[in-house]
Amino acid sequence: MNRWKPAVAAVSAALLLMPLSGCGIDSSPSPAMAEQKALIQFLAAEYSTDTRPLLESIVKDFEAKYPNIDVELQVANWDILDGVYTTMISKNQPPDLLNTNVYAHFAKDGLLNDWNDILSPELKANLLPKFLQMDYWNGAQYAIPYLATVRNLYFNKDIFDEIGLTEPPKTWSELVETARKIKQTGKAEGFGVDLTDNESQAYLSYFFFGAGGGWMKDGQWTINSPENVEGLTFLKSLYDQGLTDAEPTVTTRDEKHRILGNGKLGTMISGNYFPSVVPREFPGLKWGIGPMPVKDGTPPIAFGVQDVLVSFKTDHTNKEALSKFISFLYDDARYENLILREGFLPVTKSVGDKLAAKDKNVKDSLEALQTAQFYPVNHPAWQKVMDGTRKMGQAVLIDHMPPQAALDQLQQIALTKSRE
C-alpha cells in the first residue's frame, strides 16, 4: 500500500538548506514531485493455469505504455477468493479492482464506485446491454460484465458408444435411464454433481429452473416453491440411487472434468469453457454436448452465468488511471485472446460478433445468453443466499435433511437479509 506514497520529505529539506544566489534557484518541481505514480490494485479470480500468465502479460504491456501507473496484480483461486477480499475489506484495504461474481451487497454498503464515472463512452457502448442491466443497481452501474458462460450437458462419447446411445438425455427420465446404463457397465459413474462451495448454487439452479422454478419471481424470493422442492428432491433421488458420482460434496467441477476425461464419468453439466479446457488435458477424449435435462414436459431452458468487475472506493482511487486500464484490458485483440484461452463467452459486441462469425457454437451460445436465466446478482441478499447453498449438499444428501426443510431455511435467510 505504501508504494504509491511519494517520498518527498528529504527533497523538501534539501531545498530549504540550499543557499540563495543572485541568479536565484530553479523553483520548478523535480520529476519525482511533479508527477506521482497512480496505483491500481487488481485482485483477479483464477479460472485456469492460463489466468495468471495472461493477466501478468497484460499488466506488463500496460505499464510499459503507461509508466506512471502501477498495477499490483494478485490472482486467487475461486476456492479462496472470497476470503482474500473479505480480509482486505475488513482491514479497510479493499482492492481498487475486483473480479468476482457478486456485487449488490457491496453497493448497498456504499463501498463501490459508479462505473459511469470511470468507463469511456466507447467501451460502455461496446458492452452487451443485457449484462449492463443486470449489473445496474439503485441508479448506478456498480459492476460491469467481464466474462460469461452458458451451461450445457457434456458427455463421454466412448462411454455412450459402449452403452449404445448416440444422443444425450434431454429430460429427467432420460437422465435417470442414461445414468443407470452407465453405472451398470461397472466402469464409470453416471452423472457428475458439484455441490461443493464452488458450484452448489449452480446445481441448485439447474434443477430449480429444470422443474419450472427459480430463485425469484416478480421481485420476490421463491426459493422454497413447490417447483424448487421437486427439483431438489429429484437431485437427491439421483444420489440415493447411486446414479451420481460418489462424492458430490467433495470433488469440484474441475476435478469432475478430469474424471470424465479419464473415462470414469459419463455425463456432467458444465460451462462452454469445457471444449477449450478439457480436451487440452485429454487430447484423445471424444466428447459430446447437449441441452441441460429438464423435468418431463417442461420446455428446454438456457442458464447463463456472468462474472463481473467492481471498483472499490479507496484512499488512492484514481479513476482516470482505472479508465485507461479497463479500456486496455477490453481492447479487442487483447480481450479476444483472453476469451479464447480461457474458453469463455465475450461480453463485448465487437469481439462477440467476430467470434460468432467464425464459430457456430459461439454464435448459438451468445444467442442463448439473450434468453437465459441467471442468478439474481443484483439483489443485495444474494451473497448470503449463496453462502447458504454451500451447506445444502451436506445437509440434504449426507445428513438426510428433507428438501422442503432445507429450502425453507434458505428462503428465511433470503427474507431476513432482504429486510436489513
C-alpha positions in Angstrom: 0.0 0.0 0.0 3.0 2.3 0.5 4.4 2.0 -3.0 2.3 4.9 -4.3 3.1 7.4 -1.5 5.7 10.0 -2.7 8.8 10.2 -0.5 9.4 13.9 -0.8 10.4 14.9 2.8 14.1 14.6 2.2 13.9 16.6 -1.1 12.0 19.4 0.6 14.5 19.6 3.4 17.4 19.8 0.9 15.7 22.7 -0.9 15.3 24.7 2.4 19.0 24.3 3.1 20.1 25.4 -0.4 21.9 28.8 -0.4 20.2 31.6 -2.4 22.4 33.2 -5.0 22.0 36.3 -7.2 20.9 34.1 -10.1 18.2 32.6 -7.9 17.1 28.9 -7.7 15.1 26.8 -10.0 11.7 26.7 -8.4 10.2 24.1 -10.8 9.3 20.8 -9.1 11.6 17.8 -9.5 10.3 15.0 -11.8 9.5 12.8 -8.7 7.5 15.6 -7.2 5.8 16.8 -10.4 4.0 13.5 -11.2 3.4 10.8 -8.6 2.5 7.4 -9.8 -1.1 6.1 -9.8 -1.7 2.7 -8.2 -4.3 0.1 -9.2 -4.6 -2.9 -7.0 -6.2 -5.7 -9.0 -7.5 -8.9 -7.4 -8.5 -11.4 -10.1 -10.0 -14.8 -9.9 -8.1 -17.8 -11.2 -10.0 -19.7 -13.9 -7.2 -21.9 -15.2 -3.5 -22.3 -15.3 -3.5 -19.7 -18.1 -5.1 -17.0 -16.0 -2.0 -15.7 -14.1 0.4 -15.6 -17.1 -2.3 -14.0 -19.3 -3.0 -11.2 -16.8 0.7 -10.7 -16.0 1.4 -10.2 -19.7 -1.5 -7.6 -19.9 -0.2 -5.8 -16.9 3.4 -5.7 -18.2 2.3 -4.3 -21.5 0.0 -1.7 -19.8 2.8 -0.5 -17.5 5.1 -0.2 -20.5 2.6 2.0 -22.2 1.7 4.0 -19.1 4.8 4.1 -16.9 3.1 6.5 -14.5 0.6 3.8 -13.5 1.5 0.8 -11.4 -0.8 -2.2 -11.4 -0.4 -4.6 -8.4 -1.9 -7.9 -9.6 -3.0 -10.6 -7.2 -4.6 -13.8 -8.6 -6.5 -16.1 -6.2 -8.3 -19.4 -6.9 -12.0 -19.3 -6.6 -11.7 -21.6 -3.5 -10.1 -18.8 -1.5 -11.1 -15.6 -3.4 -14.0 -14.7 -1.1 -11.7 -15.0 2.0 -9.0 -12.9 0.4 -11.2 -9.9 -0.5 -13.2 -10.2 2.7 -10.0 -9.9 4.7 -8.8 -6.9 2.7 -12.2 -5.1 3.2 -12.2 -5.8 6.9 -8.8 -4.1 7.1 -10.1 -1.1 5.2 -7.8 -2.0 2.4 -10.1 -3.2 -0.4 -8.7 -3.7 -3.9 -9.2 -0.9 -6.5 -10.4 -3.6 -8.9 -12.0 -7.0 -8.1 -13.0 -9.8 -10.4 -15.9 -11.6 -8.7 -19.4 -13.0 -9.2 -21.3 -10.8 -6.7 -21.7 -7.0 -6.2 -25.0 -5.8 -4.9 -24.3 -6.1 -1.2 -21.1 -4.1 -1.7 -23.1 -1.4 -3.4 -25.7 -1.3 -0.7 -22.9 -0.8 1.9 -21.6 2.2 -0.1 -18.3 0.5 -0.9 -18.3 0.8 -4.7 -17.5 3.4 -7.3 -20.0 4.0 -10.1 -18.5 2.8 -13.4 -20.3 5.6 -15.2 -17.6 7.9 -13.7 -14.9 5.6 -15.0 -15.7 3.9 -18.3 -15.0 5.6 -21.6 -18.2 6.1 -23.7 -16.8 3.9 -26.3 -16.2 0.9 -24.0 -19.6 1.3 -22.3 -21.3 1.3 -25.7 -19.5 -1.9 -26.6 -20.5 -3.9 -23.5 -23.6 -6.1 -24.0 -26.7 -4.2 -22.7 -28.3 -7.3 -21.1 -25.3 -7.7 -18.7 -25.1 -3.9 -18.0 -28.7 -4.0 -17.0 -28.1 -6.9 -14.6 -25.1 -5.0 -13.1 -27.1 -1.8 -12.6 -28.4 -1.2 -9.1 -30.2 1.7 -7.4 -29.4 4.2 -10.1 -25.7 3.3 -10.7 -23.5 1.0 -12.7 -21.8 -0.7 -9.7 -20.5 -3.6 -11.8 -19.5 -4.3 -15.4 -19.5 -7.7 -17.1 -16.2 -9.4 -17.5 -16.8 -13.0 -18.8 -19.9 -15.1 -19.5 -20.8 -18.7 -19.9 -23.9 -20.8 -20.8 -24.3 -24.3 -19.2 -24.9 -27.5 -21.1 -24.7 -31.2 -20.6 -21.3 -32.7 -21.7 -20.8 -36.5 -22.1 -18.1 -39.0 -22.9 -18.8 -40.4 -26.3 -16.8 -43.6 -25.8 -18.9 -44.5 -22.8 -22.1 -43.7 -24.8 -20.9 -45.9 -27.6 -20.4 -48.7 -25.1 -24.0 -48.4 -23.8 -25.5 -47.9 -27.3 -26.5 -44.3 -27.0 -26.0 -41.6 -29.6 -27.9 -38.8 -28.1 -27.6 -37.2 -24.7 -30.5 -37.2 -22.3 -32.9 -34.2 -22.6 -35.3 -35.0 -19.8 -35.0 -36.1 -16.2 -36.4 -39.6 -17.0 -33.9 -39.9 -19.8 -31.1 -38.8 -17.4 -32.1 -41.5 -14.9 -32.0 -44.2 -17.6 -28.7 -43.0 -19.1 -27.0 -42.8 -15.7 -28.3 -46.2 -14.8 -26.9 -47.8 -18.0 -23.5 -46.1 -17.4 -23.4 -47.3 -13.8 -24.2 -50.9 -14.9 -21.0 -51.0 -17.0 -19.1 -51.0 -13.8 -16.5 -48.8 -15.4 -17.9 -45.3 -14.8 -20.3 -43.2 -12.8 -23.4 -41.8 -14.4 -23.9 -38.1 -13.7 -21.4 -35.7 -12.1 -22.8 -33.3 -9.4 -20.8 -30.5 -7.8 -22.4 -29.5 -4.5 -19.1 -28.1 -3.1 -18.5 -24.5 -2.2 -17.7 -23.9 -5.8 -20.9 -24.8 -7.7 -23.7 -25.6 -5.2 -25.7 -22.6 -6.3 -25.2 -23.6 -9.9 -26.5 -27.2 -9.5 -29.5 -26.0 -7.4 -30.2 -23.6 -10.3 -30.1 -26.4 -12.9 -32.8 -28.3 -11.0 -34.8 -25.3 -9.9 -35.2 -24.0 -13.4 -35.4 -27.5 -14.8 -38.6 -28.0 -12.7 -40.1 -24.7 -13.8 -39.0 -22.8 -10.7 -36.2 -20.4 -9.9 -34.7 -18.1 -7.2 -37.1 -15.2 -7.6 -40.4 -14.3 -9.3 -41.8 -10.8 -9.7 -39.1 -9.4 -7.4 -39.9 -11.9 -4.6 -37.8 -14.8 -3.3 -39.3 -18.1 -4.2 -36.6 -20.5 -3.0 -39.0 -22.9 -1.2 -41.5 -23.0 -4.0 -43.1 -26.4 -4.9 -41.1 -26.5 -8.2 -37.8 -26.0 -6.4 -38.6 -28.6 -3.8 -39.4 -31.0 -6.6 -36.1 -30.2 -8.3 -34.0 -30.7 -5.2 -35.9 -33.9 -4.4 -35.1 -35.3 -7.8 -31.4 -34.4 -7.4 -31.4 -36.2 -4.1 -33.1 -39.2 -5.6 -30.3 -39.5 -8.2 -27.8 -39.5 -5.4 -29.7 -42.0 -3.3 -30.0 -44.4 -6.3 -26.2 -44.2 -6.8 -26.6 -42.6 -10.2 -24.4 -39.6 -9.4 -20.7 -39.6 -8.7 -19.9 -40.8 -5.2 -18.6 -37.5 -3.8 -20.8 -34.6 -5.0 -19.9 -32.6 -1.8 -16.2 -33.2 -2.2 -15.0 -33.2 -5.8 -15.3 -29.9 -7.7 -16.5 -29.3 -11.2 -12.9 -29.0 -12.4 -12.0 -32.3 -10.8 -15.0 -34.0 -12.4 -13.8 -32.7 -15.8 -10.7 -34.8 -15.2 -12.8 -37.8 -14.1 -14.8 -37.6 -17.3 -11.7 -37.1 -19.3 -10.2 -40.3 -17.7 -13.3 -42.3 -18.8 -14.7 -42.7 -15.2 -17.7 -40.4 -15.6 -20.3 -40.4 -18.3 -22.1 -37.1 -18.0 -22.0 -33.7 -16.3 -23.2 -30.2 -16.6 -20.5 -27.6 -17.2 -19.9 -24.3 -19.0 -18.9 -23.6 -22.5 -15.2 -23.5 -21.4 -15.4 -27.3 -21.3 -14.4 -27.7 -25.0 -11.3 -25.4 -24.5 -10.1 -26.7 -21.2 -10.8 -30.5 -21.0 -9.6 -31.7 -24.5 -6.4 -29.7 -23.9 -5.6 -32.0 -20.9 -7.2 -35.1 -22.6 -6.4 -34.8 -26.3 -7.8 -38.2 -27.1 -11.2 -37.5 -25.4 -14.3 -37.9 -27.6 -17.0 -35.7 -26.1 -20.4 -34.5 -27.0 -22.8 -31.8 -25.9 -26.5 -31.5 -25.3 -29.0 -29.3 -23.5 -29.5 -29.3 -19.8 -32.0 -32.0 -18.9 -35.4 -30.8 -17.6 -38.4 -32.3 -16.0 -40.5 -34.3 -18.5 -43.0 -31.9 -20.1 -41.1 -28.8 -19.2 -39.8 -26.5 -22.0 -36.0 -26.5 -22.6 -34.1 -23.9 -20.6 -30.9 -21.9 -21.0 -28.9 -21.0 -17.9 -26.1 -18.4 -18.0 -23.5 -17.1 -15.6 -21.6 -13.9 -15.7 -18.6 -12.7 -13.7 -18.1 -9.0 -13.1 -15.6 -6.3 -12.3 -16.2 -3.9 -9.4 -14.2 -0.9 -8.3 -13.9 -0.2 -4.5 -13.6 3.2 -3.1 -10.1 3.5 -1.7 -7.9 6.3 -0.3 -5.9 6.4 -3.5 -8.6 5.7 -6.2 -7.5 7.2 -9.5 -10.5 7.0 -11.8 -8.5 8.3 -14.8 -5.9 5.6 -14.4 -8.5 2.9 -13.9 -10.3 4.0 -17.0 -7.2 3.6 -19.0 -6.5 0.1 -17.6 -10.1 -1.1 -18.2 -10.0 0.2 -21.8 -6.6 -1.6 -22.3 -8.0 -4.8 -20.8 -11.1 -4.8 -23.1 -9.1 -3.9 -26.2 -10.4 -6.2 -29.0 -7.3 -8.2 -29.7 -6.3 -8.5 -26.1 -9.8 -9.4 -24.8 -10.3 -11.9 -27.7 -7.1 -13.7 -26.7 -8.2 -13.8 -23.1 -11.6 -15.2 -24.1 -10.2 -17.9 -26.4 -7.5 -19.0 -23.9 -9.9 -19.3 -21.0 -12.8 -20.7 -23.1 -15.5 -18.2 -22.1 -18.0 -16.1 -24.0 -17.2 -12.4 -24.7 -19.3 -9.6 -23.2 -18.3 -7.0 -25.8 -20.3 -6.6 -29.0 -17.2 -6.3 -31.2 -15.4 -9.5 -30.0 -18.8 -11.4 -29.9 -19.6 -10.5 -33.5 -16.1 -11.5 -34.7 -16.1 -14.9 -32.9 -19.7 -15.7 -33.8 -18.9 -15.2 -37.5 -16.2 -17.8 -37.2 -17.8 -20.3 -34.8 -21.4 -21.5 -34.9 -21.1 -22.8 -31.3 -20.2 -19.3 -30.1 -23.0 -17.8 -32.2 -25.5 -20.2 -30.7 -24.2 -19.6 -27.1 -24.3 -15.9 -27.5 -27.9 -16.1 -28.7 -28.8 -18.4 -25.8 -27.5 -15.8 -23.4 -30.1 -13.4 -24.6 -32.9 -15.5 -23.2 -31.0 -17.4 -20.5 -31.9 -17.5 -16.8 -29.3 -16.0 -14.4 -28.6 -15.8 -10.7 -30.2 -12.7 -9.0 -26.9 -11.0 -8.7 -28.5 -7.5 -8.5 -30.1 -8.3 -5.2 -28.1 -7.4 -2.1 -29.2 -10.6 -0.3 -27.8 -12.9 -3.0 -24.4 -13.2 -1.3 -25.9 -14.6 1.9 -28.2 -16.9 -0.1 -25.2 -18.2 -2.0 -23.4 -18.8 1.3 -26.4 -20.7 2.5 -26.4 -23.0 -0.6 -22.8 -24.1 0.3 -24.2 -26.2 3.2 -27.1 -27.6 1.1 -25.3 -30.6 -0.3 -24.1 -31.9 3.0 -27.4 -31.2 4.7 -29.6 -32.8 2.1 -27.5 -35.6 0.6 -25.4 -36.7 3.5 -27.3 -35.6 6.6 -30.7 -36.5 5.1 -32.4 -33.1 5.8 -35.7 -33.1 3.8 -35.5 -30.8 0.7 -38.5 -28.9 1.9 -36.9 -28.1 5.3 -33.6 -27.1 3.6 -35.2 -24.8 1.2 -37.5 -23.3 3.9 -34.3 -22.5 5.8 -32.7 -20.9 2.7 -35.8 -18.9 2.0 -35.7 -17.5 5.5 -32.1 -16.4 5.0 -33.1 -14.5 1.9 -36.1 -12.8 3.6 -34.1 -11.9 6.7 -31.3 -10.4 4.7 -33.7 -8.5 2.4 -35.2 -6.8 5.4 -31.9 -5.5 6.8 
